[in-house]
Amino acid sequence: MDQEILAHFKKKLEDMHESLLSEADKTISEMTDHSDNYPDPTDRASAESDRNFELRIRDRERKLLSKIKSALDRIEDSSYGICDGCGEDIATERLNARPVTTYCIECKTSQEQNEKGKA
């Protein structure tokens, strides 16, 4: 993969990283700023449900941050864009759609079919 394309993906991953951190900071400030004192139990339950949903989203984003860090490390060690399954180059279209991927579409499809067969 040439340096221009690697620079594009590095920028894309860094932008994703910054966006996720910004959202996390916003969530923290929103959760600490509110003193939710709802007299109605239904409103309280709804607020708690919303809070739990927000926390689940942030947990998924935390896992994505780890994948972004790993992808940036792969850019640095020149292994970015190489499939962990077959060792071939991952298509640029796939990397654009999912820049943290470590598998080409064929290997990922095969992996998912194997997982479905075991379930």
N, C-alpha and C positions, 0 to 999 in steps of 0.2 A: 504494500500500500504506500502510495507516495506521500510526501511530507505535507502537501497542501490538504489532502483528504484527512490525514491524521490531525492536522491543526483544526479542521472543521469539526471533527468529532470531539476533540479535546474541548473546544469552545462550547459545543453543545452540551457536553457532560458537565462542564463547570457552570454553565447557566442553569442546568437542571439542579445541580447541587445548591447553588445560591437561592434558587426559587423555593426549594424544599426547606432550607434553613429559615428563610423569611416567613414561610407559612407556619413553621413550628414556633418561631418567636411570637407571631401574631396570636396563635392559639394559647400560648402560655400567658401572654398579657391579658387576653380576653378572659381566661379562666381565673386569673388572680384578681382582676379588676371587679368582677361581678360578685356581689353579695346576694346570691339567689335566696330570697326569702319569700317563697310563694305560700300564701295561705291556703290555696286550693290544692288538694293532693293530686289532682289530675295534671295541673300545671307543673307541679314539682316532678311528677313522674315523666312528663314530656321533656322537661329540661334535663333530667337525668339521662333519659334515653338519647337525647341529642348530644349530651356530653360524652356518653359512652361511644356513640357512633364516631364522633370527632376523634376520640382517643384511638379507636381502631384504625381510622384512616392514618393518623400520625404514626402508629406502630408500623403499618405497611410502608409508609414513607421512610421510616427509620431503616427498615430492611433495604429499601431501594438506595438509600444513601450509602450503605455498605457496598452494594453492587456498583454504584457509581465510582466509589473510591477504588474498587478492584479494577474497573475498566480503565481508570486513569493510570493506575499502576501498570496495566498491560500496555498502555500507549507508551509509557516510559521504557519498558523493557522490550519493546518491539514485538510483542505477541498479540497485540490488539487486532481483531478482525480475522483471527485464525481459529477455526472450529476445534473445540476440545474433543469432539467425537472422532472426526475423520482427518483432521489436520489440514483440510483445504481452506481456502479463503472464504469468508462469509460475505455474501453479496452485499454491496453497498446499500441497496434498497432495504434489506433486512436491518442493517445497522442504523439506517435512518429511522426506521420504524421503532426499533428497540436497541438503542445504542449500548445497552449494558449486556446484551446477549453474548453467550459464549459458544453457542451452537448454530450451525447453518440450519436452514429450514428443513432439509432432509433429515438430519440427525435429530432435530427437535421433534419433528413429526413422528419419527420412529420411537423416540423415547416416550412420547405421550401415548402412543398406541400400546407400547409395552406396559405402561402404568395402568392403562384402562383394562388391559387383559388380566392384570393381577388383582384389580379391584373387585 
